[in-house]
Amino acid sequence: MEQQFLIYNTLSRQKELFTPLTPGRVGMYVCGPTVYGDAHLGHARPAITFDILFRYLQHLGYKVRYVRNITDVGHLEHDADEGEDKIAKKARLEQLEPMEVAQYYTNRYHAAMDRLNVLRPSIEPHASGHIIEQIELVQKILDAGLAYVSNGSVYFDIRKYQENTHKYGKLSGRVIDEMLATTRELDGQEEKRFAGDFALWKKASPEHIMRWPSPWSDGFPGWHAECTAMGAKYLGSPFDIHGGGMDLVFPHHESEIAQCVASTGHGPCKYWMHNNMITIEGQKMGKSLGNFITLDEFFNGSHINPKNGEEMLAQPYGPMTIRFFILQAHYRSTVDFSNEALQAAEKGYNRLMQAFKTLGSLQPSKSSSVDVKGYRQLCYDAMNDDMNTPIVISHLFDAARVINTVNDHKATLTQEDIDELKSVFQTFVFDIMGLRDEAATDNSALIDGLMQMILDVRATAKANKDWTTSDKIRDSLSALGIAVKDGKDGATWELK
């Protein structure tokens, strides 16, 4: 059945039916990390959100080219074109080459994303590898009369752009005309003609390590230029979807639109999609605020609050618990970190994994006492409504209740219906939502075999009314974190 997929377009501020520019093909660009530190929970959210979109579009039959960049130059400490390059600063502090810093944290970002089961993009371009394309973009904007050179740097002329197009602020909703009316002319001491103008190219100071020759100076590109240049190079202009965190709407994505309109006459894409923030104590989690918890710290279960020296994590949390925690909320809503929320996510995730495992041991009946054929379309309906993963999860929990009821011999399912539930779980739990069974290892078959042997020994003891041995096996397994459940068809086991 062909699915009608609705997505929320930040530009139009409404849900729209997704229709690609080229039938059967999708071009998607997502802003990736600035690689000067370890990935934290805030980085996991856009990675997982657009991984779900990537997976679902492929599931619907589209051929998807997914581009996610690596920012390894040009992103200064402050978004207002001030301060030091974030990677260069890290290199200076650690006495390393800037690209050594970038490569180290790119490797660690990949390792963390792999553990979260985030698929690699089709193309992962680096800003430093596309300096020529960014210089060409800057020149086009200069040729259009919408930028100016000042002391070797090049700035985008927002006032002139606004006079010509009236489009700056259309994505973020900021009223730029009010800014223009209330901002005084800057004196000749300043490089910018207007405080809101943003850098397309920055002249490097003598001590700046990362620099390239350009027609204007030895320097480096502005932060916003890379995505415009690389998106057009690999996806054409315009392309279908541009994604990223909501914190990038202004100034980054607003400036991307301006650059693209100035150089081509149109915006970069048809749909803008943005995930909301991870918060901690109600404040956005981020490196710049110093309130972040790295993904490795979640996996290891140790993070000390720099404000009070207290341990913030009650326990380690597996990658799939983190993924499930993020999917439990709609991607456009905020998610507040707490140990209680993560522990609830861990229980929910384990519940789905156990239900799928139980499916494999259900005994089919000649007839079904419950109807399970509607779950597939219910899950599709939720996904088609702007990727509503929490609703998908609620339907899967309903299916898990049916599975457990059948396992307790309080309901029946035919083999056909059992197979349908297996297919629903495979499609939505594993293929689309990207969860995987962390308890399953390369030795799972061996473990299952050993456990079956132990349960057979216990069954023999029970048959011989050797209750001491039977209880000892059960209690010993319980001490190891393995629960034994006796039923009409024999005993089963599961990790607590």
Secondary structure, 3 states (H helix, E strand, C coil): CCCCCEEEECCCCEEEECCCCECCEEEEEECCCECCCCCEHHHHHHHHHHHHHHHHHHHCCCEEEEEECEECCCCEEECCCEEEEHHHHHHHHHCCCHHHHHHHHHHHHHHHHHHCCCCCCCECCEHHHHHHHHHHHHHHHHHCCCEEEECCEEEECHHHHHHHHCCCCCCCCCCHHHHHHHCCCCCCCCCCCCCCCCEEEEECCCCCCCCECCCCCCEEECCCHHHHHHHHHHHCCCEEEEEEEHHHHHHHHHHHHHHHHHHHCCCCEEEEEEECCEEECCEECCHHHCCCCEHHHHHHCCCECCCCCCECCCCCCCHHHHHHHHHCCCCCCCEECCHHHHHHHHHHHHHHHHHHHHHCCCCCCCCCCCCCCCHHHHHHHHHHECCCHHHHHHHHHHHHHHHHHHHCCCCCCCHHHHHHHHHHHHHHHHHHCCCCCCCCCCCHHHHHHHHHHHHHHHHHHHHCCCHHHHHHHHHHHHHCCEEEEEECCEEEEEEC
